[in-house]
Amino acid sequence: MKTRILLVSDMHYTTQETNAELKLKYPESNASVAAGTILGVTQKDKIDKIISDINAEYEKEPFDAVLVLGDLSIDDWDIRNLPDIYCERFKTDCMDKLPCPAYALPGNHDSIPNEMWRDIFGYDREHSIKIGNNVFLMLDTFKNIPATAACGGRFTGFDYNFIKKELSKYTDNENIFICCHYTREEKEPDFPEIPNLRCLFRGHTHEAETLTFHGKPLYDIGGYGYNGIHIDGRGYTFNIFFPECAWGYNVLEIEDNEFKVWHKTVRMTYVAENGTFNIEEKIQ
């Protein structure tokens, strides 16, 4: 029996109002430079685009779940003091509208405490899911919260005690997949041998590529983000388009203990400071 999973990341959902506009109503707020319309796309249109892309993929061939690998928001709880919690808004505005179950893990910008996360999603920031004969360890690698700067929570790496505890819930027969917002091999020199570990998935970089992690494939799934750049005398801007950050997602198919993964870049027009870019659909 085939299992199909769509993995997506780095939506960075936040207020449509810029920091200056929001401060007129909420003087203590501190919205991100990435708030408002970015690359010619409003926050609402970005969410609608994600839903549309996922629905179109589902209509071609249904999948069993959507896994969201962090940076749902730019909440940076709570240095930003936003009037809404955009992790919660992303769940209601996007995840709840998808055609199949959807599960999330936090990224560095989703720095709300575990109690708030559980109230919103119904499970902890770090958890596991079994789908068919497959176990997905949804790991929190940014536990150093709340945020103290615009980068959000700080990287903490894998919790091996948690991994051991979660794996003890299952038999020795399941395929194991690790999902997280970010990791890389040199960050985890003591990574243990995990029987039946097939591969790992991460977000965070906004770029899609295939790496290795202690002999296993590590898929960087890209996302629906952008690339920030610092300009002397101006500060950060997120309105310069980099083709390597074109929007997209990964699909995982598992059948008879074999798996394959591919990345789809979605068709999209970006209106940026460095020009207008018409990106065509591409599978890699």
C-alpha positions in Angstrom: 0.0 0.0 0.0 1.3 3.4 -1.0 1.7 6.3 1.5 2.0 9.8 0.1 3.1 12.8 2.2 3.4 16.5 1.1 6.0 18.5 3.1 6.0 22.3 3.1 7.8 24.9 5.1 8.6 28.5 5.8 5.4 30.4 5.1 6.3 33.3 7.4 2.7 34.3 7.9 2.3 37.7 9.6 0.4 41.0 9.5 -0.4 42.6 6.2 0.3 46.0 7.9 3.9 47.2 7.9 5.6 48.0 11.2 4.9 51.7 10.8 1.2 51.1 9.9 0.7 48.7 12.8 2.3 51.0 15.3 -0.4 53.6 14.6 -3.0 51.1 16.2 -0.7 49.2 18.5 2.2 51.4 19.6 4.0 48.6 21.4 4.0 46.3 18.4 7.2 45.6 16.4 6.3 43.9 13.1 8.9 42.3 10.9 10.4 44.0 7.9 8.9 41.0 6.1 5.4 42.0 7.0 3.0 43.3 4.4 3.3 42.7 0.7 6.5 40.9 -0.2 7.6 40.1 -3.8 4.3 41.5 -5.0 2.2 39.1 -2.9 0.0 40.0 0.0 -0.1 37.8 3.1 -3.6 36.6 2.3 -2.7 35.8 -1.3 0.3 33.8 -0.1 -1.9 31.6 2.1 -4.4 31.2 -0.7 -1.6 30.2 -3.1 -0.3 27.5 -0.6 -3.8 26.1 -0.3 -4.4 26.2 -4.1 -1.0 24.5 -4.8 -1.7 21.7 -2.2 -5.2 21.2 -3.5 -4.0 20.9 -7.0 -1.4 18.3 -6.0 -4.0 16.4 -4.0 -6.4 16.3 -7.0 -3.8 14.6 -9.1 -3.3 11.9 -6.5 -4.5 12.1 -2.9 -1.9 12.1 -0.1 -2.3 10.9 3.5 -1.0 14.0 5.3 0.7 17.4 5.0 3.7 18.0 7.2 4.6 21.6 7.9 8.2 22.0 9.0 8.3 25.2 10.8 8.3 29.0 10.4 4.6 29.1 10.0 4.8 32.6 11.3 7.0 35.6 12.1 5.6 35.8 15.6 9.0 35.9 17.3 7.0 35.6 20.5 6.9 37.9 22.2 9.4 40.6 21.2 7.0 41.6 18.4 3.8 42.1 20.6 1.6 41.5 17.6 -2.2 41.7 18.1 -2.6 38.1 16.6 -0.7 34.9 17.1 0.1 34.0 13.5 0.9 30.3 14.3 -2.8 30.1 15.3 -3.9 32.1 12.3 -1.9 29.8 10.0 -3.7 26.8 11.4 -7.1 28.3 11.0 -6.5 30.1 7.7 -4.5 27.4 6.0 -4.0 24.0 7.7 -7.7 23.6 8.6 -8.7 24.2 5.0 -6.5 21.5 3.5 -8.1 18.3 2.0 -6.2 15.9 4.4 -4.8 15.9 8.0 -2.0 18.4 8.5 0.6 18.4 11.3 3.2 21.1 12.2 6.4 21.5 14.1 7.9 24.9 15.1 10.7 26.9 13.5 12.8 29.6 15.0 10.1 32.2 14.4 7.4 30.1 16.0 8.7 30.8 19.5 5.5 30.4 21.5 5.7 28.2 24.6 4.7 24.6 24.5 1.4 25.3 26.4 0.3 27.8 23.8 1.4 25.5 21.0 -0.6 22.6 22.5 -3.7 24.7 22.9 -3.5 25.7 19.3 -2.6 22.4 17.6 -3.6 19.7 20.1 -0.1 18.2 20.5 3.3 19.3 21.8 5.9 21.3 19.9 7.8 18.0 19.6 5.8 14.8 18.8 5.6 11.8 16.5 3.0 10.6 14.0 2.4 7.1 12.6 0.9 7.0 9.1 0.5 3.5 7.8 3.8 1.6 8.6 5.7 4.9 8.8 6.7 6.9 11.8 7.5 10.6 11.5 9.5 12.1 14.3 8.5 15.8 14.3 11.5 17.3 16.2 11.8 20.7 17.8 15.3 22.1 17.2 14.6 25.6 18.4 13.7 25.0 22.1 15.6 28.0 23.4 12.6 30.3 23.7 11.0 32.8 24.0 12.6 35.0 21.4 15.1 37.7 22.4 15.9 39.0 18.9 14.4 39.1 15.5 15.8 35.7 14.6 13.3 34.1 17.0 14.2 31.0 19.1 17.7 29.8 19.2 19.0 26.5 17.8 19.2 23.6 20.3 19.6 20.6 18.1 18.1 17.1 18.6 16.9 15.8 22.0 18.2 12.2 21.9 16.2 11.3 25.1 13.0 12.3 23.3 13.9 10.4 20.2 14.6 7.3 22.3 11.3 7.7 24.2 9.2 8.1 21.1 10.8 5.2 19.3 10.0 3.0 22.2 6.3 3.5 21.4 6.7 1.6 18.1 7.8 -1.8 16.9 11.0 -2.5 15.0 9.1 -2.8 11.7 8.2 0.8 10.9 10.0 3.0 8.5 11.4 6.0 10.4 11.6 9.6 9.0 13.0 12.6 10.9 11.4 16.0 10.3 12.8 19.2 11.8 13.0 22.9 11.0 16.8 22.8 10.8 19.8 20.5 11.3 23.0 19.7 9.6 25.5 16.9 10.1 28.2 18.9 11.9 25.6 20.1 14.4 25.0 16.5 15.5 28.3 14.7 15.7 26.9 12.2 18.2 23.8 11.2 16.2 23.0 7.6 17.1 22.3 4.7 14.8 18.5 4.5 14.3 17.2 1.2 12.8 15.0 1.7 9.8 15.8 5.4 9.5 15.1 6.2 5.9 15.9 9.9 5.6 15.5 13.3 7.1 13.7 16.5 6.0 14.4 20.1 7.0 13.2 23.6 6.1 14.7 27.0 7.2 17.0 27.7 4.3 14.2 28.4 1.8 16.2 26.5 -0.8 15.5 22.9 -2.2 18.5 20.6 -2.3 19.5 17.1 -1.3 22.3 16.7 1.3 23.6 13.8 3.4 23.4 13.4 7.2 25.5 10.6 8.7 25.0 8.5 5.6 21.3 9.2 5.2 19.6 11.5 2.7 18.7 15.0 4.1 16.1 16.8 2.0 16.0 20.5 2.3 12.4 21.1 1.1 12.5 24.8 0.2 9.3 26.6 1.1 7.2 29.7 0.5 9.6 32.2 1.8 12.2 34.7 0.6 15.8 35.6 1.0 16.6 38.6 3.2 19.5 40.8 2.3 21.2 43.6 4.2 21.9 46.8 2.3 24.3 49.3 3.8 22.6 52.5 4.9 19.1 50.9 4.5 19.0 47.7 6.5 17.2 44.4 5.6 14.9 44.0 2.6 13.0 40.9 1.6 11.8 42.3 -1.8 14.8 41.1 -3.9 14.0 37.8 -5.6 16.5 35.0 -5.7 15.6 32.1 -8.1 16.9 29.5 -5.7 14.2 30.6 -3.2 11.3 30.1 -5.7 8.3 28.6 -3.9 7.6 24.9 -3.7 7.2 21.8 -1.7 8.4 18.1 -1.5 6.4 15.0 -2.0 7.3 11.7 -0.3 6.0 8.4 -1.6 6.5 5.1 0.3 5.6 1.7 -1.0 6.8 -1.7 0.1 9.5 -0.1 2.3 10.9 1.7 -0.7 10.6 5.5 -0.9 11.1 8.3 -3.4 11.2 12.0 -2.9 10.9 14.9 -5.3 10.6 18.7 -5.1 8.1 20.7 -7.1 8.7 24.4 -7.9 5.3 25.9 -8.4 4.4 28.3 -11.2 4.5 31.9 -9.8 5.1 35.5 -10.8 7.3 37.5 -8.4 7.3 41.3 -8.6 10.6 42.4 -6.9 12.9 45.3 -6.7 15.3 43.6 -9.1 12.6 42.8 -11.7 9.6 40.7 -12.5 10.2 37.0 -12.6 7.9 34.4 -14.2 8.8 31.0 -12.8 7.5 27.9 -14.4 6.5 24.7 -12.7 9.5 22.3 -12.4 10.0 18.9 -10.8 13.5 18.0 -9.5 
